[in-house]
Amino acid sequence: MRFLLLLACSLTLLAQGDFYLKDGDTVVFYGDSITDQRLYTTFTEAYVLTRFPKLNIRFVHSGWPGDTVDGGAGGPIDVRLARDVLAYHPTVVTIMLGMNDGRYRAFDPAIFKTYSTGYERIVKVLKEGLPNVRITALEPSAYDDVTRAPQFDGGYNGVLVRFGSFIRELAEREHLLRADLNAGLVAMLQKAYVADSTLSQKLIPDRVHPAAPTHYVMAEALLKSWNATALVSAVEIDATSRAVRTASNTSVSVLPGDANLAWTQLDSALPLPMERFPSKELLQLAFASSDVIDNLDRETLSVGGLPDGQYTLKVDEQAIVTHSADEWRAGVNLAELDTPMSKQASEVLQLIYRHNVLHWARWHLIQTSFDPPYEKPRSMDSTMTALDTMDAEVAAMARARAQPRLHRFELVPM
């Protein structure tokens, strides 16, 4: 089993060069209030930054509450696309619309026609304005008809699934990439409801807007469509010979002369940053009911040849976890533990939050706040430029913080 796990990690490493995003890309996340929550988008950005820290990619979050394929409170669709997408000259655009378009009622062919023709027009405008753009069409996320009874026959999520079927057909016809943000959420809700029928209702508390832990499942669906890898690093060491058997996506050097098994390790990536939500139980339920960790976050360490007993892993003198010799031989996923690496990844995530808030403030509080009949302040342009500069600086700080560091590992017998 350990061999198969390490082999799978190694094969995943070989596929990293096929990751969808490339150095120099600009990604615009376009959508409604679920995109404006800036959570699945932020977790996607955090994954890319920590897993591929050498890539220089710009991320712009352009979701607006209440939006449909015709636009909304942020302006009609032509204004939204010109101001909030085309202006950034993106190479990659994701589109998630549909939750509001179905109007929260049973399937209506006329409403669907408005949605389908409007979505097709968005794709047309983007392709004409950005001839080389790569579009990822996102099937609408789930309306919770699992933990609470549907409000009508077939439920509103059934409407969204039909919208998603159109997205699949359109993606094939227009040669778009596609990600299903619905099926994974439904599967998670079903499993979570069996485990805890009460707590599971908080995964999408208003049945529309997912709680923050749920957004990890949505980010997983998007990242899988981009050929994301689970591998952070994979290390296998033989304690008897003190030889490194496997070192995938990392550089490992066993330290000679130490009484305990010790080594230095410089990974090429960091684990997926995990937000420390107020409700730890909800995060645990979301992860236990999904495959986010298996598909996105594998930082494995296996040590064979240890005498029977209990051994504590220390990283930079910090005690991390204690396991038996058999458990160390089977392998441990360090990505799920509090380590110096996970702490560094969390610091990256906090900086990503900050640069995204700066962009949101520039966009919502200044750029879109002084449309007619209001007069534009004389300092408006210079203020927006200053915020754009600060946004770019903080994004660069996040990238710098994401660069991996050398750590000292030690297994201490108890």
C-alpha positions in Angstrom: 0.0 0.0 0.0 2.8 2.4 0.9 4.6 1.7 -2.4 1.4 2.4 -4.3 0.9 5.7 -2.5 4.4 6.8 -3.2 4.2 5.7 -6.8 1.0 7.6 -7.2 2.6 10.7 -5.8 5.6 10.3 -8.1 3.4 9.9 -11.1 1.4 13.0 -10.1 4.6 14.9 -9.8 5.5 14.0 -13.4 2.1 15.5 -14.5 2.7 18.9 -12.7 4.0 20.4 -15.9 0.5 19.9 -17.3 -1.1 22.2 -14.8 -3.6 24.4 -16.6 -2.3 27.8 -15.4 1.0 29.1 -16.8 3.6 31.7 -15.7 2.3 35.2 -16.6 -1.4 34.3 -16.6 -4.0 36.7 -15.4 -7.1 34.9 -14.0 -10.5 36.7 -13.6 -13.1 34.9 -11.5 -16.5 36.2 -12.8 -19.9 35.4 -11.2 -22.6 36.3 -8.8 -22.7 36.5 -4.9 -21.2 33.1 -4.5 -18.1 34.2 -6.4 -18.3 37.5 -4.5 -17.9 35.6 -1.2 -14.3 35.4 -2.4 -13.8 32.0 -0.8 -13.6 29.2 -3.4 -11.7 31.7 -5.5 -9.3 32.6 -2.7 -8.7 28.9 -1.8 -8.0 28.3 -5.5 -5.5 31.2 -5.6 -3.9 29.9 -2.3 -3.5 26.4 -3.7 -1.8 27.7 -6.9 0.5 30.0 -4.9 1.6 27.4 -2.4 1.8 24.5 -4.8 3.5 26.3 -7.6 5.4 29.2 -5.8 7.6 29.9 -8.8 4.7 30.8 -11.0 3.8 34.5 -11.3 0.0 34.6 -11.8 -2.4 37.4 -11.2 -5.8 36.8 -9.7 -8.8 39.2 -10.0 -12.1 38.5 -8.2 -15.1 40.0 -10.1 -18.2 38.5 -8.5 -21.2 40.7 -7.9 -24.2 39.8 -5.6 -27.4 39.1 -7.4 -25.8 38.9 -10.9 -27.4 37.0 -13.8 -26.4 36.5 -17.4 -27.9 39.9 -18.0 -25.9 41.6 -15.2 -27.5 43.2 -12.2 -26.8 45.7 -9.5 -23.3 46.1 -10.7 -24.5 47.2 -14.1 -25.8 45.6 -17.3 -23.8 42.7 -18.7 -22.0 44.8 -21.2 -20.8 47.2 -18.5 -19.9 44.3 -16.2 -17.8 42.5 -18.8 -16.0 45.6 -20.1 -15.2 47.1 -16.6 -14.8 43.9 -14.6 -13.3 41.4 -17.0 -12.0 42.8 -20.3 -10.2 45.8 -18.6 -7.8 43.3 -16.9 -6.8 41.6 -20.2 -7.1 38.2 -18.6 -5.7 35.1 -20.2 -8.0 32.9 -18.2 -11.7 33.6 -17.1 -13.9 31.4 -15.0 -17.7 32.0 -15.2 -20.2 30.9 -12.6 -23.8 32.0 -13.2 -27.1 30.3 -12.8 -28.1 30.4 -9.1 -30.1 33.7 -9.6 -31.0 33.0 -13.2 -33.4 30.1 -12.4 -35.4 32.6 -10.2 -35.8 30.0 -7.4 -38.8 28.3 -9.0 -39.5 25.1 -10.9 -37.9 24.8 -14.3 -39.4 27.2 -16.9 -38.4 26.9 -20.5 -38.6 30.6 -21.1 -36.4 31.4 -18.1 -33.9 28.7 -19.4 -33.9 30.3 -22.8 -32.9 33.6 -21.3 -30.1 31.9 -19.4 -28.8 29.9 -22.3 -28.8 32.8 -24.8 -27.3 35.2 -22.2 -24.5 32.8 -21.3 -23.7 32.2 -25.0 -23.5 35.9 -25.5 -21.1 36.3 -22.6 -18.8 33.7 -24.2 -19.1 35.4 -27.5 -18.1 38.8 -26.1 -15.2 37.4 -24.2 -13.8 35.6 -27.2 -14.2 38.6 -29.4 -12.6 41.0 -26.9 -9.9 38.5 -25.8 -9.1 36.3 -28.9 -6.7 34.0 -26.9 -8.7 33.8 -23.7 -9.1 30.3 -22.0 -12.5 30.1 -20.5 -13.5 27.7 -17.7 -17.3 27.4 -17.5 -18.5 26.4 -14.0 -21.7 24.4 -13.6 -23.7 26.3 -10.9 -23.0 25.3 -7.3 -25.7 23.4 -5.4 -28.9 24.6 -3.8 -29.3 22.6 -0.7 -32.2 20.2 -1.3 -30.4 17.5 0.7 -30.4 18.5 4.3 -33.8 20.2 4.0 -36.8 19.0 1.9 -37.2 20.5 -1.6 -39.7 23.3 -1.8 -41.3 21.9 -5.0 -41.3 18.7 -7.0 -37.7 18.0 -8.3 -36.3 20.8 -6.1 -34.5 23.9 -7.2 -31.2 22.1 -7.4 -32.8 20.0 -10.1 -33.2 23.2 -12.1 -29.5 24.1 -11.6 -28.5 20.6 -12.7 -30.4 21.2 -16.0 -28.6 24.5 -16.3 -25.3 22.6 -15.8 -26.2 20.2 -18.6 -26.4 23.2 -20.9 -23.0 24.3 -19.6 -21.6 20.9 -20.5 -23.0 21.1 -24.0 -21.8 24.7 -24.5 -18.3 23.8 -23.3 -18.1 21.1 -25.8 -19.4 23.2 -28.6 -17.3 26.3 -27.9 -14.2 24.3 -26.8 -14.3 25.6 -23.2 -12.9 24.0 -20.1 -15.6 22.9 -17.7 -15.9 22.2 -14.0 -18.8 20.8 -12.1 -19.4 22.7 -8.9 -22.7 21.0 -8.2 -22.2 17.2 -8.0 -19.4 17.3 -5.5 -21.4 19.5 -3.2 -24.4 17.3 -3.4 -22.4 14.2 -2.7 -20.8 16.0 0.3 -24.1 17.1 1.7 -25.5 13.6 1.4 -22.6 12.0 3.3 -22.6 14.8 5.9 -26.3 14.6 6.4 -26.0 10.9 7.3 -23.1 11.7 9.7 -24.8 14.7 11.4 -28.2 15.8 10.2 -28.2 19.0 12.2 -24.7 20.3 11.6 -24.8 19.4 7.9 -27.4 22.2 7.4 -24.7 24.7 8.2 -22.7 23.7 5.2 -25.0 25.8 3.0 -26.8 27.7 5.8 -29.3 29.6 3.6 -29.4 26.8 1.0 -27.7 29.2 -1.5 -24.4 30.6 -0.1 -21.9 27.9 1.0 -20.2 28.2 4.3 -16.5 28.8 4.1 -15.5 25.1 4.7 -17.8 24.1 1.8 -15.9 26.4 -0.6 -12.9 24.1 -0.3 -15.0 21.4 -2.1 -15.9 23.9 -4.8 -12.2 24.9 -5.2 -11.3 21.3 -5.5 -13.7 20.8 -8.4 -12.2 23.8 -10.2 -8.7 22.8 -9.5 -9.3 19.2 -10.7 -10.5 20.6 -14.0 -7.1 22.4 -14.1 -5.2 19.2 -13.6 -4.2 20.0 -10.0 -2.0 17.5 -8.2 -2.4 16.2 -4.7 1.3 16.0 -4.2 3.1 18.4 -1.8 6.0 16.0 -1.2 6.5 12.3 -0.7 9.4 11.0 1.4 10.4 7.5 2.4 13.4 6.9 4.6 14.9 3.6 5.8 15.9 4.1 9.5 18.2 1.1 9.5 20.5 2.2 6.7 19.5 5.9 7.1 19.0 6.0 3.4 16.4 8.1 1.5 14.3 5.7 -0.6 11.9 8.2 -2.1 12.0 12.0 -2.3 9.4 13.4 -4.6 9.0 17.2 -5.1 11.6 17.7 -2.3 15.3 17.5 -1.5 16.2 15.4 1.6 19.6 15.0 3.3 20.0 12.6 6.3 22.2 14.1 9.0 25.0 11.8 10.0 26.2 11.4 13.5 22.9 12.2 15.3 21.8 9.7 17.9 18.2 10.0 16.5 17.2 9.8 12.9 17.4 13.3 11.6 17.4 15.0 8.2 16.9 18.3 6.5 14.2 18.7 3.9 13.5 21.4 1.4 10.1 20.9 -0.3 9.2 22.5 -3.6 5.7 23.4 -2.4 3.7 24.0 0.7 0.5 22.2 1.9 -2.9 23.7 1.1 -3.6 26.5 3.6 -6.4 25.6 5.9 -8.4 28.4 7.4 -8.9 28.2 11.1 -12.7 28.7 11.1 -14.6 29.5 14.3 -16.4 26.2 13.7 -13.7 23.5 13.6 -16.4 20.9 13.7 -18.0 22.2 10.4 -14.6 22.1 8.7 -14.0 18.5 9.9 -17.5 17.5 8.7 -16.8 19.0 5.2 -13.5 17.3 4.8 -14.7 13.9 6.2 -17.6 14.0 3.8 -15.4 14.9 0.7 -12.1 14.0 -0.9 -10.4 17.4 -0.7 -7.4 16.0 1.2 -6.9 13.0 -1.0 -7.2 15.1 -4.2 -5.3 18.2 -3.2 -3.2 17.8 -0.1 -0.7 14.9 0.3 2.6 15.6 2.2 3.5 12.1 3.0 6.3 10.8 5.3 7.1 7.1 5.6 9.9 5.7 7.8 10.7 2.0 7.8 13.2 0.0 9.9 12.4 1.6 13.2 12.5 -0.7 16.3 9.2 -1.3 18.0 8.0 1.7 20.0 6.6 5.2 19.9 8.3 8.0 18.0 7.7 11.7 18.1 8.3 13.8 14.9 9.9 17.1 15.5 10.2 19.8 12.8 12.6 22.7 13.7 12.5 21.4 17.3 8.6 21.6 17.4 6.9 18.4 18.4 4.4 17.6 15.7 2.9 14.1 16.3 3.6 10.8 17.9 3.1 7.4 16.2 4.2 3.8 16.5 6.9 2.3 14.4 4.2 0.5 12.4 2.3 3.7 11.8 5.5 5.5 10.6 6.2 2.6 8.3 2.7 2.8 6.8 3.1 6.6 6.2 1.7 9.8 7.7 0.2 12.7 5.8 1.9 15.8 7.4 -0.4 18.2 5.5 -3.2 17.5 8.0 -1.0 18.5 11.0 0.1 21.8 12.5 3.7 22.1 11.2 6.0 25.0 10.4 5.1 24.4 6.7 1.3 24.6 7.4 1.9 27.8 9.5 3.8 29.3 6.6 1.0 28.4 4.2 -1.6 30.0 6.5 0.4 33.2 6.4 0.3 33.1 2.7 -3.5 32.7 2.8 -3.9 35.7 5.1 -1.9 37.9 2.7 -4.1 36.7 -0.2 -7.2 37.7 1.8 -5.7 41.2 2.2 -4.8 41.8 -1.4 -8.3 40.7 -2.5 -9.9 43.0 0.0 -7.8 45.9 -1.4 -9.1 45.2 -4.9 -12.7 44.9 -3.6 -12.4 48.2 -1.8 -10.9 49.9 -4.9 -13.7 48.5 -7.1 -16.8 48.8 -4.9 -16.0 51.8 -2.7 -14.4 54.0 -5.4 -14.6 52.9 -9.0 -18.4 52.0 -9.0 -19.5 54.5 -6.3 -19.4 57.7 -8.4 -21.4 56.9 -11.5 -23.9 59.5 -12.6 -25.6 61.5 -11.1 -22.6 61.7 -8.8 -19.6 63.8 -9.6 -16.2 62.1 -9.6 -13.8 63.3 -6.9 -10.6 64.9 -8.4 -8.5 62.4 -6.4 -10.4 59.4 -7.7 -7.9 58.2 -10.4 -4.9 58.7 -8.2 -6.5 56.9 -5.3 -7.4 53.9 -7.5 -3.9 53.8 -8.8 -2.5 53.9 -5.3 -4.8 51.0 -4.2 -3.8 49.0 -7.4 -0.2 49.5 -6.5 -0.7 48.4 -2.9 -2.8 45.4 -4.1 0.1 44.3 -6.3 2.6 44.8 -3.5 0.6 42.6 -1.1 0.1 40.0 -3.8 3.9 40.0 -4.3 4.4 39.7 -0.5 2.2 36.6 -0.6 4.2 35.1 -3.4 7.4 35.8 -1.5 6.0 34.2 1.7 5.1 31.1 -0.3 8.7 30.3 -1.2 9.6 27.0 0.6 12.1 27.0 3.4 14.6 24.4 4.6 13.5 22.5 7.7 15.1 20.1 10.2 13.2 16.9 10.9 13.9 14.5 13.7 12.3 11.3 15.0 12.7 11.0 18.7 11.9 7.7 20.5 9.6 8.0 23.5 
